[in-house]
């Protein structure tokens, strides 16, 4: 498939923190599959989209540590 101006705009990743971050359209497809918050116990404080973006980042980069996490990957 050749890149056209239309496909470049559709697949543009400007504004994302990382290249592996999902767009709003992609998240709209995945969000209904995520577990709903429980009605009992503590309320959820973790953003599931951020967790999913982190998983995609690690899968894309080959299990390096997240930038700014203070963790170093072993050589």
Backbone torsions as a table, in degrees:
resi	resn	phi	psi	omega
1	UNK	NA	127.2	177.9
2	UNK	-83.0	145.5	177.3
3	UNK	-77.4	128.5	173.6
4	UNK	-115.8	171.9	178.5
5	UNK	-61.0	-36.6	179.1
6	UNK	-65.9	-47.2	-179.2
7	UNK	-69.2	-32.7	175.9
8	UNK	-62.5	-41.3	178.5
9	UNK	-67.9	-37.2	-179.3
10	UNK	-67.4	-33.5	-175.7
11	UNK	-105.7	14.8	-179.5
12	UNK	-68.8	137.5	-178.6
13	UNK	-113.3	22.9	178.5
14	UNK	-64.0	141.1	178.3
15	UNK	91.3	-17.4	176.6
16	UNK	-76.5	147.4	179.7
17	UNK	-68.4	-42.2	178.4
18	UNK	-129.1	158.2	179.9
19	UNK	-64.6	-24.2	-178.4
20	UNK	-85.6	-5.3	-179.8
21	UNK	-64.6	144.4	180.0
22	UNK	-79.9	152.0	172.7
23	UNK	-82.6	169.9	177.8
24	UNK	-63.4	-36.2	179.1
25	UNK	-65.5	-41.1	178.4
26	UNK	-66.6	-41.2	179.8
27	UNK	-66.3	-33.9	178.9
28	UNK	-62.0	-29.1	177.4
29	UNK	-78.2	-32.9	-174.6
30	UNK	-90.1	-32.4	-174.9
31	UNK	-53.7	-41.7	179.4
32	UNK	-64.8	-18.2	-179.4
33	UNK	-86.7	-11.6	179.9
34	UNK	-76.4	148.9	179.8
35	UNK	-64.9	141.2	178.1
36	UNK	-76.1	152.5	177.1
37	UNK	-62.5	146.1	179.3
38	UNK	-74.5	152.8	179.6
39	UNK	-86.3	-17.6	178.1
40	UNK	-113.6	162.5	178.5
41	UNK	83.9	-168.3	-178.5
42	UNK	-71.7	145.8	176.8
43	UNK	-70.0	151.0	-179.8
44	UNK	-68.7	132.6	177.6
45	UNK	-112.8	-6.0	-177.6
46	UNK	-94.4	132.0	176.5
47	UNK	-81.6	115.2	-176.3
48	UNK	-66.4	-28.7	177.3
49	UNK	-66.5	-39.8	177.7
50	UNK	-64.5	-38.8	177.2
51	UNK	-64.1	-45.0	-179.6
52	UNK	-65.6	-39.6	176.1
53	UNK	-61.8	-39.5	178.5
54	UNK	-65.3	-40.2	177.8
55	UNK	-63.5	-43.0	177.9
56	UNK	-64.2	-38.0	178.4
57	UNK	-62.3	-46.4	-179.3
58	UNK	-65.5	-40.4	178.7
59	UNK	-66.2	-34.7	-178.3
60	UNK	-75.1	-39.7	-173.8
61	UNK	-91.8	-3.3	177.7
62	UNK	84.4	39.1	173.5
63	UNK	69.3	31.7	171.1
64	UNK	-75.1	164.1	176.6
65	UNK	-76.1	155.9	180.0
66	UNK	-69.1	137.8	177.8
67	UNK	-60.7	136.9	178.3
68	UNK	81.6	1.1	-178.8
69	UNK	-82.9	-12.1	-179.1
70	UNK	82.5	-2.4	179.5
71	UNK	-98.4	143.2	178.1
72	UNK	-111.0	142.4	175.0
73	UNK	-84.3	146.1	-179.5
74	UNK	-77.9	138.4	178.7
75	UNK	-70.0	NA	NA
